[in-house]
Amino acid sequence: MQRFSDEKLVEMYRNGNHEALALLIVRYIDVINIKLRSYKLSECDFEDAQQEILISFLNVVNTFDKTKNVKFKTYANRCLDNSVKNYLNKIFTKKSIVDKSVLKLDEDIDVGDLLTNKENPENIYEDKVLYNELLEKIQLELSEFEKNVLFYYLDGKSYFEISTLVNSTQKAVDNALQRVRRKLKTVLND
């Protein structure tokens, strides 16, 4: 699957191949982390931001439209920039303070440059290893119920739709997604 373009992986994911999404996450996790590190955030804020931006990335995958003649990495770069800015605005609005400890260190980061560096055989192998480790950890860490809820959520289903599909309550779905977030946060930070 490593040889497929981002656009092809998006298409495969939309056709039910969840491994394609995992590979996209592996490809873009460094991009997300670099964007976040361009701000001076506390470790706690960094981890929270990373989690939120990963969720935003799932929305990027779900909303990408190849008929617009835009490459996925261009679309993802713009959306991720906006997600980071929106998240920072949200957390500082919630805190009702202007936090002077958050400073932009770098201007725009070119996703193309970051992804091009991953095209050499060594980086492809490392990505494949990370991808397999991520899938294995997800399989080990999440219960069957949590995996089902996660995959329905990634497919864009509402809490109500998910609760109907898994024959449970919306509250149970919300609780499962909260557990998934905590577990994935642990997995991604290991």
Backbone as ProteinMPNN parsed JSONL, in Angstrom:
{"seq_chain_A": "MQRFSDEKLVEMYRNGNHEALALLIVRYIDVINIKLRSYKLSECDFEDAQQEILISFLNVVNTFDKTKNVKFKTYANRCLDNSVKNYLNKIFTKKSIVDKSVLKLDEDIDVGDLLTNKENPENIYEDKVLYNELLEKIQLELSEFEKNVLFYYLDGKSYFEISTLVNSTQKAVDNALQRVRRKLKTVLND", "coords_chain_A": {"N_chain_A": [[0.816, -1.196, 0.0], [2.127, 1.114, 0.366], [2.988, 2.261, -1.992], [0.896, 3.606, -3.132], [-0.709, 6.662, -4.095], [-1.599, 9.58, -2.148], [-4.153, 10.423, -2.835], [-5.253, 8.098, -3.922], [-5.238, 6.471, -1.652], [-7.108, 7.823, -0.087], [-9.393, 7.343, -1.597], [-9.456, 4.526, -1.4], [-9.897, 4.261, 1.361], [-12.434, 5.396, 1.576], [-13.818, 3.441, 0.315], [-13.97, 1.521, 2.193], [-11.571, 0.47, 3.198], [-9.853, 0.493, 5.935], [-7.207, 0.371, 6.621], [-5.946, 1.957, 4.781], [-6.511, 4.516, 5.708], [-5.059, 4.46, 8.109], [-2.473, 4.358, 7.065], [-2.359, 6.861, 5.789], [-2.458, 8.48, 8.059], [-0.023, 7.779, 9.262], [1.686, 8.777, 7.299], [1.2, 11.52, 7.519], [1.52, 12.286, 10.196], [3.97, 13.303, 11.034], [3.976, 15.753, 9.708], [1.847, 17.035, 10.961], [2.858, 17.151, 13.584], [5.135, 18.777, 13.195], [3.936, 21.153, 12.368], [2.591, 21.799, 14.745], [4.741, 22.024, 16.497], [5.809, 24.34, 15.632], [4.768, 26.258, 17.139], [5.085, 27.565, 20.379], [4.242, 25.568, 22.725], [2.969, 24.254, 25.804], [3.719, 20.958, 27.084], [1.399, 19.557, 27.72], [-0.605, 21.092, 26.388], [0.355, 20.705, 23.807], [-0.047, 17.93, 23.396], [-2.844, 17.788, 23.622], [-3.555, 19.433, 21.484], [-2.446, 17.982, 19.365], [-4.055, 15.705, 19.364], [-6.576, 16.835, 18.753], [-6.02, 17.907, 16.217], [-5.457, 15.622, 14.793], [-7.994, 14.502, 14.722], [-9.202, 16.462, 13.19], [-7.775, 15.981, 10.871], [-8.907, 13.61, 10.023], [-11.348, 14.57, 9.19], [-10.44, 16.07, 7.043], [-9.66, 14.025, 5.304], [-12.152, 12.883, 4.853], [-13.518, 14.955, 3.56], [-12.134, 15.632, 1.293], [-12.063, 16.408, -2.153], [-11.48, 15.126, -5.134], [-12.246, 16.014, -7.596], [-11.912, 18.682, -7.724], [-9.479, 19.321, -8.692], [-7.177, 19.609, -7.082], [-4.3, 18.731, -5.314], [-4.109, 16.218, -2.778], [-2.216, 16.627, -0.724], [-1.843, 19.387, -0.81], [-4.384, 20.35, -0.203], [-4.659, 19.151, 2.329], [-2.558, 20.407, 3.708], [-3.409, 23.12, 3.791], [-5.85, 22.851, 5.179], [-4.949, 21.705, 7.589], [-3.31, 23.767, 8.573], [-5.316, 25.694, 9.041], [-6.828, 24.294, 10.94], [-5.044, 24.106, 13.099], [-4.747, 26.841, 13.751], [-7.43, 27.482, 14.371], [-7.84, 25.768, 16.536], [-6.008, 26.781, 18.416], [-7.067, 29.355, 18.758], [-9.493, 28.628, 19.892], [-8.743, 27.353, 22.345], [-7.549, 29.451, 23.697], [-9.539, 31.317, 23.822], [-11.343, 29.961, 25.393], [-9.917, 29.932, 27.766], [-10.012, 32.538, 28.307], [-7.932, 34.375, 28.182], [-5.072, 36.152, 26.974], [-2.528, 34.428, 25.882], [0.739, 34.857, 26.153], [2.732, 33.079, 25.847], [2.552, 31.535, 23.622], [4.0, 31.469, 20.671], [4.498, 32.025, 17.251], [6.872, 30.269, 15.572], [7.84, 29.679, 13.075], [7.132, 30.383, 9.664], [5.026, 29.412, 6.978], [4.937, 25.888, 6.451], [6.107, 23.676, 4.13], [4.368, 21.072, 2.99], [4.858, 19.416, 0.865], [7.683, 19.32, 0.652], [8.287, 17.985, 3.018], [7.014, 15.527, 2.618], [8.28, 14.598, 0.312], [10.789, 13.923, 1.219], [10.234, 11.538, 2.39], [10.186, 9.665, 0.444], [12.381, 8.093, -0.075], [13.882, 4.804, 0.011], [14.593, 3.936, 2.636], [13.067, 5.604, 4.345], [10.521, 4.883, 3.497], [10.445, 2.238, 4.332], [10.669, 2.635, 7.111], [8.262, 4.009, 7.547], [6.48, 2.002, 6.898], [6.973, 0.168, 8.924], [6.203, 1.743, 11.152], [3.519, 2.081, 10.5], [2.569, -0.577, 10.604], [3.064, -1.098, 13.301], [1.35, 0.783, 14.474], [-1.183, -0.146, 13.618], [-1.161, -2.656, 14.884], [-1.035, -1.902, 17.586], [-3.452, -0.543, 17.81], [-5.207, -2.652, 17.375], [-4.615, -4.186, 19.642], [-5.076, -2.452, 21.815], [-7.704, -1.393, 21.674], [-11.055, -2.254, 22.425], [-13.429, -4.533, 20.915], [-15.895, -3.26, 20.627], [-15.099, -0.558, 20.888], [-13.45, -0.336, 18.606], [-15.355, -0.732, 16.563], [-17.054, 1.492, 17.01], [-15.21, 3.559, 16.602], [-14.492, 3.168, 13.853], [-16.973, 3.548, 12.59], [-17.363, 6.191, 13.326], [-15.197, 7.389, 12.021], [-16.064, 6.995, 9.477], [-17.836, 8.993, 9.248], [-20.28, 8.92, 10.503], [-23.015, 9.939, 12.604], [-23.403, 10.345, 16.206], [-25.89, 9.356, 16.908], [-26.494, 7.676, 14.699], [-24.396, 5.841, 14.94], [-24.942, 4.742, 17.451], [-27.293, 3.382, 16.895], [-26.37, 1.519, 15.005], [-24.582, -0.04, 16.518], [-26.183, -0.931, 18.448], [-26.602, 0.433, 20.955], [-26.426, 3.081, 23.449], [-26.347, 6.654, 22.847], [-24.757, 7.933, 24.698], [-23.075, 5.851, 25.527], [-21.665, 5.514, 23.175], [-20.381, 8.007, 23.012], [-18.795, 7.836, 25.338], [-17.2, 5.649, 24.615], [-15.771, 6.758, 22.463], [-14.334, 8.705, 23.836], [-12.691, 7.078, 25.414], [-11.278, 5.842, 23.336], [-9.894, 8.058, 22.286], [-8.208, 8.671, 24.47], [-6.707, 6.283, 24.61], [-5.54, 6.193, 22.034], [-4.043, 8.482, 22.137], [-2.127, 7.759, 24.032], [-0.948, 5.614, 22.634], [0.092, 6.956, 20.361], [1.955, 8.596, 21.542], [3.867, 6.926, 22.522]], "CA_chain_A": [[0.0, 0.0, 0.0], [3.033, 2.261, 0.428], [3.203, 2.834, -3.315], [-0.277, 4.349, -3.57], [-0.733, 8.105, -3.844], [-2.525, 9.989, -1.094], [-5.494, 10.459, -3.412], [-5.702, 6.708, -4.039], [-5.509, 5.999, -0.294], [-8.384, 8.417, 0.315], [-10.417, 6.573, -2.307], [-9.514, 3.188, -0.796], [-10.524, 4.406, 2.67], [-13.867, 5.628, 1.358], [-14.393, 2.17, -0.118], [-14.015, 0.606, 3.325], [-10.26, -0.021, 3.592], [-9.407, 1.333, 7.052], [-5.746, 0.382, 6.638], [-5.536, 3.104, 3.968], [-6.532, 5.673, 6.614], [-3.921, 4.331, 9.029], [-1.273, 4.729, 6.319], [-2.391, 8.32, 5.64], [-2.09, 9.067, 9.357], [1.423, 7.588, 9.407], [2.34, 9.71, 6.372], [1.001, 12.93, 7.874], [1.708, 12.581, 11.609], [5.135, 14.198, 11.155], [3.544, 17.074, 9.24], [1.035, 17.595, 12.042], [3.744, 17.471, 14.709], [5.977, 19.926, 12.837], [3.082, 22.346, 12.424], [2.34, 22.128, 16.142], [5.995, 22.446, 17.138], [6.148, 25.697, 15.208], [4.245, 27.097, 18.207], [5.661, 27.214, 21.674], [3.149, 25.081, 23.556], [3.337, 23.351, 26.895], [3.579, 19.55, 26.693], [-0.02, 19.214, 27.843], [-1.301, 21.734, 25.273], [0.805, 20.062, 22.58], [-0.731, 16.637, 23.272], [-4.256, 18.054, 23.342], [-3.63, 19.961, 20.119], [-2.166, 16.872, 18.452], [-5.262, 14.875, 19.33], [-7.605, 17.581, 18.02], [-5.63, 18.054, 14.817], [-5.653, 14.293, 14.186], [-9.426, 14.39, 14.438], [-9.417, 17.341, 12.035], [-7.213, 15.309, 9.695], [-9.927, 12.655, 9.577], [-12.307, 15.364, 8.431], [-9.773, 16.394, 5.769], [-9.765, 12.823, 4.466], [-13.558, 12.691, 4.488], [-14.057, 16.05, 2.739], [-11.325, 15.847, 0.096], [-12.788, 16.215, -3.405], [-10.479, 15.081, -6.195], [-12.749, 16.678, -8.804], [-11.537, 20.107, -7.638], [-8.134, 19.44, -9.28], [-6.213, 20.01, -6.063], [-3.654, 17.561, -4.722], [-4.484, 15.991, -1.383], [-1.26, 17.233, 0.217], [-2.102, 20.824, -0.796], [-5.623, 20.503, 0.554], [-4.374, 18.79, 3.716], [-1.704, 21.455, 4.275], [-4.243, 24.296, 4.084], [-6.81, 22.5, 6.233], [-4.231, 21.512, 8.853], [-2.966, 25.108, 9.052], [-6.535, 26.292, 9.595], [-7.201, 23.56, 12.15], [-4.144, 24.524, 14.179], [-5.116, 28.206, 14.146], [-8.741, 27.431, 15.032], [-7.686, 25.13, 17.84], [-5.35, 27.733, 19.322], [-8.056, 30.392, 19.092], [-10.492, 28.024, 20.774], [-8.255, 27.125, 23.706], [-7.263, 30.704, 24.387], [-10.835, 31.942, 24.09], [-11.883, 29.245, 26.553], [-9.184, 30.34, 28.96], [-10.295, 33.969, 28.456], [-6.7, 35.13, 28.374], [-4.155, 36.194, 25.851], [-1.35, 33.727, 26.366], [1.918, 35.329, 25.441], [3.714, 32.007, 25.73], [2.398, 30.888, 22.328], [4.605, 32.285, 19.632], [4.725, 31.344, 15.985], [8.31, 30.24, 15.371], [8.143, 29.501, 11.671], [5.98, 30.643, 8.812], [4.442, 28.223, 6.347], [5.712, 24.673, 6.292], [5.714, 23.063, 2.868], [4.107, 19.645, 3.156], [5.511, 18.728, -0.253], [9.076, 19.056, 1.013], [8.32, 16.971, 4.067], [6.617, 14.238, 2.076], [9.276, 14.17, -0.656], [11.868, 13.289, 1.968], [9.795, 10.212, 2.801], [10.124, 8.787, -0.715], [13.534, 7.211, -0.231], [13.549, 3.457, 0.499], [14.724, 3.821, 4.088], [11.905, 6.239, 4.963], [9.351, 4.062, 3.173], [10.504, 1.089, 5.238], [10.348, 3.119, 8.459], [6.827, 4.29, 7.566], [5.769, 0.718, 6.899], [7.12, -0.369, 10.276], [5.341, 2.549, 12.01], [2.149, 1.764, 10.114], [2.241, -1.896, 11.164], [3.03, -0.957, 14.762], [0.132, 1.516, 14.812], [-2.311, -1.071, 13.462], [-1.074, -3.675, 15.925], [-1.392, -1.285, 18.857], [-4.892, -0.28, 17.789], [-5.861, -3.951, 17.561], [-4.412, -4.638, 21.021], [-5.555, -1.506, 22.822], [-9.124, -1.097, 21.606], [-12.002, -3.368, 22.481], [-14.183, -4.694, 19.667], [-16.897, -2.192, 20.636], [-14.404, 0.709, 20.608], [-13.041, -0.348, 17.196], [-16.547, -0.514, 15.743], [-17.465, 2.888, 17.18], [-14.198, 4.387, 15.935], [-14.589, 3.064, 12.397], [-18.204, 4.229, 12.168], [-17.111, 7.626, 13.499], [-14.306, 7.797, 10.931], [-16.875, 6.981, 8.259], [-18.655, 10.2, 9.231], [-21.587, 8.672, 11.103], [-23.334, 10.711, 13.808], [-23.522, 9.532, 17.416], [-27.169, 8.662, 16.832], [-26.36, 6.581, 13.729], [-23.496, 4.827, 15.51], [-25.64, 4.043, 18.543], [-28.235, 2.458, 16.256], [-25.613, 0.439, 14.365], [-23.951, -0.917, 17.507], [-27.223, -1.301, 19.393], [-26.209, 0.978, 22.244], [-26.899, 4.454, 23.638], [-25.439, 7.706, 22.388], [-23.811, 8.172, 25.791], [-22.077, 4.775, 25.458], [-20.834, 5.834, 22.0], [-19.523, 9.121, 23.419], [-17.809, 7.304, 26.288], [-16.254, 4.815, 23.861], [-14.872, 7.651, 21.708], [-13.421, 9.323, 24.806], [-11.681, 6.055, 25.725], [-10.445, 5.69, 22.134], [-8.988, 9.219, 22.23], [-7.167, 8.501, 25.493], [-5.843, 5.168, 24.243], [-4.754, 6.571, 20.855], [-3.065, 9.474, 22.601], [-1.056, 6.974, 24.652], [-0.282, 4.858, 21.568], [0.848, 7.866, 19.502], [3.039, 9.215, 22.288], [4.863, 5.904, 22.895]], "C_chain_A": [[0.862, 1.263, 0.0], [3.145, 2.982, -0.91], [2.038, 3.69, -3.799], [-0.148, 5.828, -3.227], [-1.706, 8.394, -2.705], [-3.96, 9.953, -1.604], [-6.08, 9.05, -3.523], [-6.045, 6.139, -2.663], [-6.827, 6.56, 0.24], [-9.531, 7.631, -0.316], [-10.586, 5.178, -1.697], [-10.201, 3.24, 0.562], [-12.036, 4.577, 2.529], [-14.583, 4.37, 0.88], [-14.304, 1.102, 0.968], [-12.681, 0.056, 3.794], [-9.693, 0.893, 4.685], [-7.884, 1.348, 7.186], [-5.213, 1.557, 5.813], [-5.519, 4.366, 4.822], [-5.345, 5.628, 7.565], [-2.629, 4.739, 8.327], [-1.222, 6.238, 6.083], [-1.984, 9.006, 6.942], [-0.586, 8.942, 9.57], [2.173, 8.581, 8.513], [2.287, 11.149, 6.871], [1.241, 13.258, 9.341], [2.913, 13.501, 11.825], [4.783, 15.621, 10.744], [2.756, 17.77, 10.349], [1.932, 18.019, 13.203], [4.628, 18.674, 14.41], [5.159, 21.211, 12.875], [2.844, 22.766, 13.874], [3.605, 22.608, 16.852], [6.426, 23.838, 16.702], [5.552, 26.725, 16.173], [4.874, 26.642, 19.509], [4.518, 26.875, 22.621], [3.694, 24.254, 24.708], [3.124, 21.922, 26.41], [2.112, 19.128, 26.708], [-0.822, 19.808, 26.685], [-0.916, 21.094, 23.947], [0.052, 18.75, 22.358], [-2.205, 16.82, 22.961], [-4.43, 18.543, 21.903], [-3.413, 18.847, 19.105], [-3.401, 15.995, 18.278], [-6.36, 15.562, 18.52], [-7.276, 17.683, 16.537], [-5.728, 16.708, 14.107], [-7.124, 14.073, 13.854], [-9.78, 15.277, 13.243], [-8.891, 16.705, 10.757], [-8.202, 14.278, 9.147], [-11.001, 13.362, 8.767], [-11.729, 15.761, 7.075], [-9.907, 15.221, 4.8], [-11.202, 12.65, 3.973], [-14.096, 13.756, 3.535], [-13.257, 16.313, 1.474], [-12.123, 15.504, -1.157], [-11.793, 16.285, -4.558], [-10.951, 15.765, -7.477], [-12.41, 18.165, -8.82], [-10.142, 20.376, -8.208], [-7.114, 20.038, -8.326], [-5.614, 18.736, -5.491], [-4.055, 17.46, -3.248], [-3.521, 16.694, -0.437], [-1.441, 18.747, 0.292], [-3.335, 21.119, 0.047], [-5.38, 20.238, 2.043], [-3.548, 19.884, 4.398], [-2.536, 22.667, 4.682], [-5.197, 24.0, 5.247], [-6.124, 22.326, 7.587], [-3.778, 22.85, 9.433], [-4.174, 25.766, 9.72], [-6.956, 25.608, 10.886], [-6.345, 23.963, 13.339], [-4.537, 25.913, 14.677], [-6.457, 28.226, 14.878], [-8.639, 26.814, 16.418], [-7.053, 26.105, 18.839], [-6.297, 28.856, 19.712], [-9.067, 29.863, 20.094], [-9.958, 27.879, 22.202], [-7.985, 28.435, 24.434], [-8.513, 31.518, 24.619], [-11.448, 31.292, 25.313], [-11.202, 29.7, 27.83], [-9.422, 31.807, 29.275], [-9.05, 34.78, 28.782], [-5.955, 35.203, 27.051], [-2.858, 35.607, 26.373], [-0.145, 34.133, 25.538], [2.98, 34.251, 25.287], [3.591, 31.254, 24.418], [2.909, 31.836, 21.267], [4.795, 31.451, 18.387], [6.222, 31.416, 15.722], [8.687, 30.254, 13.898], [6.932, 29.894, 10.863], [5.548, 29.346, 8.176], [5.443, 27.087, 6.208], [5.213, 24.006, 5.031], [5.592, 21.554, 3.049], [4.812, 18.863, 2.057], [6.951, 18.385, 0.056], [9.178, 17.955, 2.054], [8.001, 15.59, 3.508], [7.629, 13.719, 1.064], [10.427, 13.46, 0.04], [11.509, 11.877, 2.391], [9.808, 9.226, 1.64], [11.355, 7.914, -0.888], [13.228, 5.871, 0.447], [13.621, 3.303, 2.018], [13.505, 4.417, 4.795], [10.625, 5.458, 4.684], [9.297, 2.862, 4.105], [10.122, 1.511, 6.658], [8.855, 3.407, 8.589], [6.016, 3.0, 7.64], [5.827, 0.088, 8.287], [6.203, 0.398, 11.235], [3.869, 2.234, 11.765], [1.714, 0.436, 10.735], [2.164, -1.852, 12.683], [1.743, -0.266, 15.211], [-1.086, 0.604, 14.71], [-2.333, -2.118, 14.568], [-1.499, -3.109, 17.28], [-2.882, -0.987, 18.929], [-5.654, -1.582, 18.032], [-5.762, -4.419, 19.017], [-5.108, -3.752, 22.044], [-7.063, -1.32, 22.834], [-9.964, -2.364, 21.7], [-12.736, -3.444, 21.141], [-15.227, -3.586, 19.531], [-16.249, -0.854, 20.267], [-13.958, 0.783, 19.155], [-14.232, -0.083, 16.287], [-17.002, 0.94, 15.801], [-16.495, 3.808, 16.446], [-14.367, 4.352, 14.424], [-15.872, 3.695, 11.859], [-18.035, 5.749, 12.269], [-16.233, 8.157, 12.369], [-15.03, 7.803, 9.588], [-17.837, 8.163, 8.202], [-20.05, 10.024, 9.816], [-21.77, 9.534, 12.362], [-23.402, 9.775, 15.008], [-24.813, 8.717, 17.381], [-27.076, 7.46, 15.893], [-25.498, 5.45, 14.289], [-24.222, 4.033, 16.593], [-26.655, 3.046, 17.993], [-27.492, 1.256, 15.68], [-25.009, -0.541, 15.364], [-24.917, -1.336, 18.608], [-26.869, -0.869, 20.815], [-26.77, 2.394, 22.363], [-25.879, 5.442, 23.088], [-24.38, 8.015, 23.447], [-22.707, 7.115, 25.78], [-21.128, 5.008, 24.285], [-19.864, 6.96, 22.356], [-18.435, 8.647, 24.376], [-16.754, 6.459, 25.568], [-15.277, 5.689, 23.089], [-13.896, 8.369, 22.636], [-12.312, 8.342, 25.195], [-10.724, 5.87, 24.548], [-9.44, 6.831, 22.048], [-7.848, 9.073, 23.238], [-6.182, 7.406, 25.094], [-4.969, 5.521, 23.043], [-3.702, 7.616, 21.22], [-1.865, 8.773, 23.22], [-0.251, 6.244, 23.582], [0.603, 5.778, 20.727], [2.022, 8.508, 20.221], [4.099, 8.219, 22.736], [5.967, 5.837, 21.874]], "O_chain_A": [[0.383, 2.349, -0.326], [3.374, 4.191, -0.946], [2.178, 4.425, -4.776], [0.439, 6.199, -2.21], [-2.531, 7.552, -2.349], [-4.869, 9.512, -0.901], [-7.262, 8.839, -3.249], [-7.027, 5.411, -2.518], [-7.571, 5.866, 0.932], [-10.512, 7.298, 0.349], [-11.706, 4.706, -1.502], [-11.0, 2.361, 0.886], [-12.813, 3.976, 3.271], [-15.8, 4.245, 1.02], [-14.532, -0.079, 0.704], [-12.656, -0.76, 4.716], [-9.122, 1.942, 4.388], [-7.333, 2.257, 7.807], [-4.147, 2.093, 6.114], [-4.622, 5.196, 4.683], [-4.697, 6.648, 7.8], [-1.779, 5.396, 8.929], [-0.149, 6.836, 6.167], [-1.254, 9.997, 6.926], [0.058, 9.894, 10.01], [3.179, 9.156, 8.927], [3.23, 11.912, 6.666], [1.17, 14.432, 9.707], [2.884, 14.374, 12.692], [5.24, 16.583, 11.362], [2.975, 18.946, 10.636], [1.783, 19.117, 13.74], [4.846, 19.509, 15.287], [5.633, 22.24, 13.358], [2.891, 23.954, 14.194], [3.546, 23.493, 17.706], [7.299, 24.447, 17.32], [5.803, 27.923, 16.04], [5.156, 25.459, 19.698], [3.908, 27.752, 23.232], [4.751, 23.633, 24.597], [2.419, 21.703, 25.425], [1.649, 18.425, 25.81], [-1.628, 19.112, 26.067], [-1.756, 20.952, 23.058], [-0.43, 18.489, 21.256], [-2.762, 16.098, 22.135], [-5.342, 18.114, 21.197], [-4.117, 18.776, 18.098], [-3.739, 15.597, 17.163], [-7.003, 14.924, 17.686], [-8.164, 17.558, 15.694], [-6.055, 16.667, 12.921], [-7.448, 13.513, 12.807], [-10.568, 14.881, 12.385], [-9.48, 16.863, 9.688], [-8.311, 14.104, 7.933], [-11.504, 12.824, 7.781], [-12.446, 15.787, 6.075], [-10.226, 15.404, 3.625], [-11.431, 12.312, 2.812], [-15.031, 13.49, 2.781], [-13.66, 17.14, 0.656], [-12.774, 14.462, -1.229], [-11.321, 17.364, -4.916], [-10.138, 16.063, -8.352], [-12.606, 18.831, -9.837], [-9.676, 21.515, -8.208], [-6.293, 20.869, -8.714], [-6.331, 17.774, -5.216], [-4.301, 18.461, -2.575], [-3.951, 17.295, 0.547], [-1.218, 19.338, 1.348], [-3.333, 22.013, 0.894], [-5.831, 20.995, 2.902], [-3.818, 20.24, 5.545], [-2.386, 23.182, 5.79], [-5.33, 24.798, 6.175], [-6.656, 22.75, 8.613], [-3.849, 23.054, 10.644], [-4.071, 26.319, 10.815], [-7.394, 26.271, 11.826], [-6.85, 24.14, 14.447], [-4.647, 26.136, 15.883], [-6.601, 28.909, 15.892], [-9.276, 27.281, 17.362], [-7.517, 26.23, 19.972], [-6.328, 29.266, 20.873], [-9.452, 30.563, 21.03], [-10.641, 28.24, 23.159], [-8.17, 28.524, 25.648], [-8.546, 32.34, 25.536], [-12.006, 31.974, 26.173], [-11.852, 29.836, 28.867], [-9.085, 32.28, 30.36], [-9.098, 35.74, 29.55], [-6.19, 34.413, 26.137], [-2.175, 36.21, 27.2], [-0.036, 33.786, 24.362], [4.017, 34.485, 24.665], [4.438, 30.413, 24.116], [2.311, 32.879, 21.004], [5.21, 30.295, 18.465], [6.785, 32.509, 15.654], [9.734, 30.782, 13.522], [5.805, 29.752, 11.337], [5.692, 28.283, 8.78], [6.616, 27.29, 5.896], [4.01, 23.792, 4.88], [6.587, 20.854, 3.236], [5.31, 17.763, 2.299], [7.403, 17.279, -0.242], [10.055, 17.095, 1.976], [8.637, 14.602, 3.875], [7.823, 12.507, 0.966], [10.979, 12.499, -0.495], [12.397, 11.091, 2.72], [9.473, 8.057, 1.83], [11.372, 7.063, -1.778], [12.404, 5.814, 1.36], [12.795, 2.611, 2.613], [12.969, 3.818, 5.728], [9.744, 5.381, 5.54], [8.231, 2.507, 4.608], [9.347, 0.828, 7.326], [8.247, 3.092, 9.611], [5.008, 2.916, 8.342], [4.835, -0.461, 8.766], [5.503, -0.214, 12.041], [3.077, 2.134, 12.703], [0.633, 0.335, 11.317], [1.302, -2.491, 13.285], [1.122, -0.667, 16.195], [-1.925, 0.582, 15.61], [-3.388, -2.431, 15.121], [-2.231, -3.756, 18.029], [-3.504, -1.154, 19.978], [-6.621, -1.614, 18.794], [-6.715, -4.981, 19.558], [-5.665, -4.246, 23.024], [-7.648, -1.111, 23.897], [-9.626, -3.401, 21.131], [-12.664, -2.518, 20.333], [-15.419, -3.039, 18.445], [-16.776, -0.109, 19.441], [-14.067, 1.837, 18.527], [-14.132, 0.702, 15.344], [-17.3, 1.547, 14.773], [-16.917, 4.731, 15.749], [-14.384, 5.401, 13.78], [-15.86, 4.309, 10.793], [-18.503, 6.495, 11.409], [-16.485, 9.233, 11.826], [-14.649, 8.532, 8.673], [-18.57, 8.323, 7.226], [-20.909, 10.888, 9.641], [-20.813, 9.818, 13.082], [-23.454, 8.556, 14.848], [-24.836, 7.549, 17.768], [-27.518, 6.363, 16.234], [-25.817, 4.271, 14.14], [-24.127, 2.807, 16.646], [-26.851, 1.978, 18.573], [-27.925, 0.115, 15.842], [-24.931, -1.739, 15.09], [-24.536, -2.002, 19.57], [-26.838, -1.677, 21.744], [-27.5, 2.854, 21.485], [-24.71, 5.111, 22.891], [-23.235, 8.324, 23.113], [-21.538, 7.436, 25.996], [-19.932, 4.734, 24.385], [-18.675, 6.885, 22.045], [-17.273, 9.027, 24.229], [-15.565, 6.545, 25.874], [-14.081, 5.399, 23.058], [-12.751, 8.615, 22.257], [-11.144, 8.72, 25.294], [-9.513, 5.756, 24.735], [-8.263, 6.602, 21.77], [-6.684, 9.314, 22.917], [-4.97, 7.577, 25.223], [-3.784, 5.189, 23.027], [-2.602, 7.621, 20.668], [-0.72, 9.146, 22.964], [0.98, 6.251, 23.613], [1.739, 5.423, 20.412], [2.987, 8.923, 19.579], [5.129, 8.622, 23.277], [6.893, 5.038, 22.017]]}, "name": "protein", "num_of_chains": 1, "seq": "MQRFSDEKLVEMYRNGNHEALALLIVRYIDVINIKLRSYKLSECDFEDAQQEILISFLNVVNTFDKTKNVKFKTYANRCLDNSVKNYLNKIFTKKSIVDKSVLKLDEDIDVGDLLTNKENPENIYEDKVLYNELLEKIQLELSEFEKNVLFYYLDGKSYFEISTLVNSTQKAVDNALQRVRRKLKTVLND"}
